[in-house]
Amino acid sequence: MQSITLQQFNGYLKGQGKSRYNISTLNWQVNLGEHWLLLGGNGAGKSALTATLIGEAQCESGKRLSSIDRVILVSSDSQKQLLANELEHEKQSLVKDLIFTSQNQHSSLLTQLIELFKFDTLLNRRFRDLSTGETRKLLLINALSSSCDLVVLDEPFDGLDADSCLQLNQILVDLSKTITFVFVLNRLDEIPAFISHYGYVSQGCLIHTLANPSVEQLNDLLKLLHLEHTTLSVPKPDSTQLQSLFAGETLVKLNNAKVSYSDITVFKNLSWTIKKHQHWQLSGANGSGKTCLLSLITGDNPQCYNNDIEVFGFKRGTGESIWDIKQHIGFISNALHMDYRVSISALNTVISGFYDSIGLYQKPNDSQVNIAKQWLALIGLSDKQNTSFTQLSYGDQRMLLIVRAMVKHPTLLILDEPCLGLDEANRQRVLVLIEKVCAANTSTVIYVNHHAADKIKGIENYLKMEDFH
């Protein structure tokens, strides 16, 4: 039987922007026809193990034996690498240039995937203009149509809207009859029904494996993923920070807002008023303009000056400064995570939220340091307060950036898919944390999310981008 076998494998993997990740005494065999799921907390080493499986890790001792030649990986790192290649070589690739090859251009499966993900209208668009979710779909199209025997999918549903998740799940079910899959998933509700083998990963080791487990065996394994919830309390704001409070009741007001690029209209006729302590959930399919809308509010989109927008009492384009706006905003998004590449400590990452800076360039006061330490304790990262941000796992980085957005108790807290990339325990912790912030009534929350199950108690207002196309 064709397989990939790792025998007493010891080695290391060098991640992008990270120090090396050690793999210790790994014994693992994946046979064609098996479908594996790796589970474990953030930083456990799940992604490192899949990279080792496909031969990307440096071997120091032990063996990697493979009779499977055609393997492919889809992950956040491969997504970053594709973008980095475009930027490094100053490419302006069109989507169709990255999808169609001489090997697959006549593939009926490729045609089906393009239709499934509604990519027929995107083929002539520049790759760099795709949203995060659309980029992930492009990688999935390429991987699933590649005729590989083994496909490794590291968080394949991340960044996809609900309809796309359902469609992807169905195509995976169909392809599971002919392709062997290895998954890394953090969300238990995304586990495909055809999974036959489970592995639990901790500290770079494959601790438990189960083949075709009973319900009882599987439940025992899944219990390892759930942390016992302790009582959460949000740390108080810094009373020593000299910051004027916004006293008005209306925080944001947009009248018939429109954003378009060339002949493409992202959205139009969008009117939206956000009042103090009126929490909102913003939803929409990939590419519907959610992040674009938020950038109008924060002032990061130049078209904010072409629209009738009032933010914190300032009418856009009347001489307000960036600080007049951003001093009242806390923000987390996938784009911010991509941009936050500075090598500062976890503690200073949280403190930087007081100053809205990427990195820390001012000396904080004792109160700010103490408050930041309380936030680290809240998310279970006190033992990593001196660890460099770039050396932390993706999930730990995400948790840090979330509390960075919350630390100053901003008037408006914008959470653009905050749970992206988090394991089950941290996801639940973030949801409870947002609920506490809503209840505290010190910040007004805008919450962007694709998953219906991730509703927050206290958020009772909804804006759907599909209503403005």
C-alpha positions in Angstrom: 0.0 0.0 0.0 1.3 3.5 -0.9 2.1 5.5 2.2 4.3 8.2 3.9 6.0 6.9 7.0 7.9 8.9 9.6 10.0 6.7 11.9 11.6 8.1 15.1 11.8 11.4 13.1 13.8 14.2 14.9 14.3 17.4 13.1 13.2 21.0 12.7 11.2 23.3 10.5 12.0 26.9 9.9 8.8 29.0 9.7 8.4 32.3 8.0 9.6 35.0 10.4 10.0 32.5 13.2 12.8 30.6 14.9 13.0 26.9 14.1 10.3 24.6 15.4 11.6 21.3 16.7 9.9 17.9 15.9 10.6 15.2 18.4 10.5 11.4 18.0 7.7 11.5 15.5 6.2 8.2 14.5 3.4 8.5 12.0 2.1 6.6 8.9 -0.5 7.9 6.5 -1.7 5.4 3.9 -3.6 6.2 0.7 -7.3 5.9 1.4 -7.1 7.2 5.0 -8.3 10.6 5.9 -6.5 12.2 8.9 -7.4 15.1 11.2 -4.8 16.7 13.5 -6.1 18.3 16.6 -4.4 20.4 19.3 -4.1 23.8 20.8 -2.5 26.9 19.2 1.3 26.4 19.0 1.0 22.6 19.6 2.9 21.9 16.3 0.0 20.7 14.1 1.2 22.7 11.1 4.8 21.6 11.7 3.8 18.0 11.6 2.0 18.3 8.3 5.0 20.1 6.8 7.2 17.3 8.1 4.8 14.8 6.5 5.2 16.3 3.0 9.0 16.5 3.4 9.6 20.2 4.2 11.3 19.6 7.6 15.0 19.1 8.0 15.8 15.6 9.3 18.4 15.2 12.0 17.7 11.6 12.8 15.2 8.9 12.0 13.6 8.4 8.6 10.9 9.7 6.3 9.9 7.0 3.8 7.4 7.8 1.0 5.9 5.9 -1.9 3.5 8.8 -2.6 5.0 11.2 -5.1 2.3 13.8 -5.6 1.4 15.8 -2.5 0.3 19.4 -2.0 -0.3 21.7 0.9 -2.8 24.6 1.4 -2.1 26.7 4.5 -1.9 30.3 5.7 1.9 30.1 5.1 1.5 29.0 1.5 -1.0 31.9 1.1 1.6 34.3 2.5 4.3 32.8 0.3 2.2 33.3 -2.9 1.7 37.0 -2.0 5.3 37.4 -1.0 6.4 36.1 -4.4 4.2 38.5 -6.2 5.6 41.4 -4.2 9.2 40.3 -4.3 9.2 39.9 -8.1 6.9 42.9 -8.6 4.5 40.8 -10.5 1.0 41.8 -11.5 -0.3 38.3 -12.2 -3.9 37.9 -13.2 -6.0 35.3 -11.4 -6.3 33.1 -14.6 -2.5 33.1 -14.9 -2.3 31.4 -11.5 -5.1 28.9 -12.1 -4.7 27.6 -15.6 -1.7 25.5 -16.4 -0.9 23.3 -19.4 -1.7 20.2 -17.3 -5.1 21.3 -15.9 -6.6 23.7 -18.4 -8.9 21.1 -19.9 -9.9 19.6 -16.5 -13.6 19.2 -15.9 -12.9 19.3 -12.1 -11.2 22.7 -12.5 -14.2 24.0 -14.4 -16.5 22.7 -11.6 -14.3 24.4 -8.9 -14.3 27.7 -10.7 -18.1 27.6 -10.9 -18.4 26.4 -7.3 -16.4 29.3 -5.9 -17.8 31.8 -8.5 -14.4 32.6 -9.9 -15.4 32.9 -13.5 -15.9 36.7 -13.0 -12.5 37.0 -11.2 -10.3 35.4 -13.8 -9.2 38.7 -15.3 -8.7 40.5 -12.0 -5.2 41.1 -10.6 -4.3 38.5 -7.9 -3.3 41.3 -5.5 -6.9 42.7 -5.6 -8.4 39.5 -4.2 -9.8 39.5 -0.7 -8.3 37.1 1.9 -11.1 34.6 1.4 -10.8 34.8 -2.4 -7.1 34.1 -2.2 -7.8 31.1 0.0 -10.3 29.9 -2.6 -7.7 30.3 -5.4 -5.3 28.0 -3.5 -8.0 25.5 -2.9 -8.9 25.4 -6.6 -5.3 24.8 -7.5 -4.8 22.1 -4.9 -8.0 20.2 -5.5 -7.6 20.2 -9.3 -3.9 19.3 -9.2 -4.4 15.5 -9.5 -2.3 14.9 -6.4 -2.7 11.7 -4.4 -2.4 13.4 -1.0 -3.7 16.9 -0.2 -2.9 18.5 3.1 -5.4 21.2 4.1 -4.4 23.4 7.0 -7.5 25.4 8.1 -9.1 25.3 4.6 -12.3 26.9 5.8 -10.6 30.0 7.4 -11.7 33.2 5.8 -14.6 31.6 3.8 -18.2 32.7 4.1 -20.9 30.3 5.2 -22.0 29.4 1.7 -18.5 28.7 0.5 -17.9 26.5 3.5 -20.9 24.4 2.7 -19.8 24.1 -1.0 -16.3 23.2 -0.1 -17.4 20.6 2.3 -19.5 18.9 -0.4 -16.7 18.9 -2.9 -14.4 17.4 -0.3 -16.9 14.6 0.4 -17.0 13.8 -3.3 -13.2 14.0 -3.8 -12.5 11.9 -0.7 -13.3 8.8 -2.8 -10.2 9.4 -4.9 -7.9 11.7 -2.9 -6.4 11.1 0.5 -6.8 14.2 2.8 -4.9 15.3 5.9 -6.6 18.2 7.8 -5.6 20.6 10.4 -8.7 22.2 12.0 -9.3 24.3 15.1 -13.1 24.4 14.8 -14.8 21.1 15.8 -18.0 22.0 13.8 -15.9 21.9 10.6 -14.7 18.3 10.9 -15.7 16.4 7.7 -17.8 13.3 8.2 -15.4 11.1 6.2 -12.5 11.5 8.6 -11.2 8.0 9.5 -8.1 8.8 11.6 -7.5 11.3 14.4 -4.3 12.6 16.0 -3.8 14.8 19.0 -0.7 17.0 18.9 1.1 18.6 21.8 4.6 20.3 21.9 5.5 18.9 18.5 4.6 15.3 19.4 1.8 13.1 18.1 0.5 12.2 21.6 -2.7 10.2 20.6 -3.9 8.5 17.4 -7.2 6.9 16.8 -8.3 4.8 13.8 -12.0 4.6 13.1 -12.8 5.4 16.7 -16.0 4.7 18.5 -18.2 7.7 19.6 -16.9 7.2 23.2 -13.2 7.2 22.1 -13.7 10.2 19.9 -15.4 12.2 22.7 -12.5 11.4 25.1 -10.1 12.7 22.5 -12.1 15.9 21.9 -12.2 16.6 25.6 -8.5 17.3 25.4 -9.3 20.4 23.3 -11.5 22.1 25.8 -10.1 24.2 28.6 -12.0 24.6 31.7 -13.5 28.1 31.8 -12.6 30.3 34.6 -14.5 33.5 35.6 -13.4 36.2 33.2 -13.2 39.8 34.2 -12.1 42.6 31.9 -9.2 44.7 33.3 -10.1 48.3 34.0 -8.9 51.1 31.7 -5.8 53.2 32.4 -7.0 56.1 34.4 -3.7 57.9 34.0 -3.8 58.0 30.3 -4.6 61.5 29.1 -7.3 60.9 26.6 -10.4 62.9 25.9 -13.6 60.9 26.0 -16.1 61.2 23.2 -19.3 62.5 24.7 -21.6 62.3 21.7 -24.3 59.6 21.2 -23.7 59.1 17.5 -20.3 57.6 16.8 -20.5 56.9 13.1 -23.0 58.1 10.4 -22.7 57.2 6.7 -25.2 58.5 4.1 -25.6 56.6 0.8 -22.0 55.5 0.9 -20.5 54.0 -2.3 -17.1 52.5 -3.1 -16.0 51.6 -6.6 -12.8 50.8 -8.5 -12.8 51.4 -12.3 -16.0 49.7 -13.5 -16.4 47.5 -10.4 -18.8 48.7 -7.6 -18.0 47.2 -4.3 -21.2 48.5 -2.6 -23.6 51.5 -3.0 -26.5 53.3 -1.3 -25.3 52.2 2.1 -26.6 54.3 5.0 -25.5 53.3 8.5 -25.7 55.0 11.9 -23.9 53.6 14.9 -24.9 55.0 18.3 -23.0 54.6 21.6 -23.4 51.1 23.2 -25.3 49.9 20.1 -23.4 46.8 19.2 -23.4 45.5 15.6 -22.6 42.3 13.7 -21.5 42.9 10.1 -21.9 40.0 7.7 -21.4 39.2 4.0 -19.9 36.9 1.5 -16.2 37.0 0.5 -15.5 40.1 -1.5 -18.8 41.8 -0.5 -17.0 44.8 0.9 -17.0 44.3 4.7 -13.4 45.2 5.2 -13.7 48.0 2.6 -16.6 49.5 4.6 -14.6 49.4 7.9 -11.7 51.2 6.2 -14.1 54.1 5.4 -14.7 54.4 9.1 -11.1 54.2 10.2 -10.0 56.5 7.4 -7.7 54.0 5.7 -9.6 54.1 2.5 -9.1 57.3 0.4 -12.7 57.1 -0.8 -13.8 58.1 2.7 -13.3 61.7 1.5 -15.6 61.1 -1.5 -18.5 60.1 0.8 -20.8 61.7 3.3 -19.3 60.3 6.5 -19.3 61.6 10.1 -17.1 59.9 12.6 -16.9 61.0 16.3 -18.4 64.3 15.5 -16.0 65.1 12.6 -17.3 65.3 9.1 -14.7 63.6 6.9 -12.6 66.1 4.9 -13.1 69.1 7.3 -9.5 69.2 8.6 -9.6 66.4 11.2 -6.4 64.5 11.9 -5.9 60.7 11.9 -5.4 60.9 15.7 -8.7 62.7 16.1 -10.3 59.5 14.8 -8.0 56.6 15.8 -7.7 57.6 19.4 -11.3 56.4 19.8 -10.9 53.1 17.9 -9.5 49.7 18.8 -9.0 47.4 15.8 -8.1 43.8 14.8 -8.2 42.3 11.3 -6.4 39.8 9.2 -4.6 42.6 7.4 -3.3 44.1 10.6 -2.1 40.6 11.7 -0.2 40.4 8.3 1.3 43.8 8.9 2.3 43.3 12.5 5.8 41.8 11.9 7.9 43.7 14.5 10.0 41.7 16.9 8.8 43.1 20.2 7.7 41.2 23.3 4.2 39.9 23.9 3.8 42.4 26.7 4.9 45.3 24.6 2.5 44.2 21.8 -0.4 44.6 24.2 0.9 47.9 25.5 1.2 49.2 21.9 -2.6 49.2 21.8 -2.5 52.3 24.1 -0.7 54.2 21.3 -2.2 52.6 18.2 1.2 51.8 16.9 2.7 48.7 15.2 5.6 48.3 17.6 6.2 50.3 20.8 8.1 53.6 20.5 7.1 55.4 23.8 7.9 54.5 27.4 4.6 53.3 29.0 3.7 54.3 32.6 3.4 51.8 35.4 -0.4 51.6 35.1 -0.3 50.7 31.5 2.3 47.9 32.1 0.2 46.5 35.0 -3.0 46.6 32.9 -1.2 44.8 30.0 0.0 42.1 32.3 -3.6 41.6 33.5 -4.7 41.1 29.9 -1.9 38.6 29.3 -3.1 36.6 32.4 -6.6 36.7 31.1 -5.7 35.0 27.8 -3.2 32.6 29.5 0.0 34.1 28.1 1.7 35.4 31.2 4.5 32.9 30.8 5.2 34.3 27.3 5.3 38.0 28.2 8.9 38.4 27.2 8.7 36.2 24.1 9.0 38.0 20.7 5.7 38.4 18.8 7.3 36.9 15.7 8.3 33.7 17.6 4.8 32.9 18.8 2.3 30.7 17.1 -0.3 32.2 14.8 -3.1 31.6 17.4 -1.1 33.2 20.2 -0.3 36.2 18.0 -4.0 36.5 17.2 -4.9 36.5 20.9 -2.4 39.2 21.6 -3.7 41.5 18.8 -7.2 41.0 20.1 -6.4 42.2 23.6 -4.2 44.9 22.0 -7.4 46.3 20.4 -9.3 46.1 23.7 -6.6 47.3 26.2 -7.5 51.1 26.0 -11.3 50.4 26.2 -11.8 52.3 22.9 -15.1 54.1 22.2 -15.4 51.9 19.1 -14.0 48.4 19.0 -13.8 46.9 15.5 -13.3 43.1 15.4 -12.8 42.0 11.8 -13.0 38.1 12.1 -11.2 38.0 15.4 -11.5 34.2 15.8 -9.7 33.4 12.5 -7.1 30.8 13.1 -7.9 30.1 16.8 -8.4 26.7 18.4 -11.7 25.7 20.0 -10.7 26.7 23.5 -9.3 30.1 22.6 -12.2 30.8 20.2 -14.7 30.2 23.1 -12.5 32.4 25.3 -12.6 35.2 22.8 -16.4 35.0 22.3 -16.9 35.2 26.1 -14.4 38.1 26.3 -16.3 40.0 23.6 -19.5 39.3 25.4 -18.0 40.8 28.6 -16.8 43.9 26.7 -20.3 44.4 25.3 -21.8 44.1 28.8 -19.3 46.5 30.3 -20.6 49.3 28.1 -17.3 51.1 27.8 -16.8 50.2 24.1 -19.3 49.9 21.2 -18.5 46.8 19.2 -18.6 46.1 15.5 -18.1 42.3 15.1 -17.4 40.8 11.6 -17.8 37.0 11.4 -18.9 34.3 8.9 -19.9 31.7 11.4 -23.5 31.8 12.6 -22.6 29.8 15.7 -20.3 32.5 16.9 -23.1 34.9 17.9 -22.4 37.2 20.9 -24.9 37.9 23.6 -25.5 41.6 23.7 -25.1 42.2 19.9 -28.6 42.8 18.6 -28.0 44.9 15.4 -27.1 43.4 12.1 -25.9 44.8 8.8 -25.7 42.5 5.7 -23.5 43.7 2.8 -25.6 41.8 0.3 -28.4 44.5 0.8 -26.2 47.1 -0.8 -25.1 45.6 -4.1 
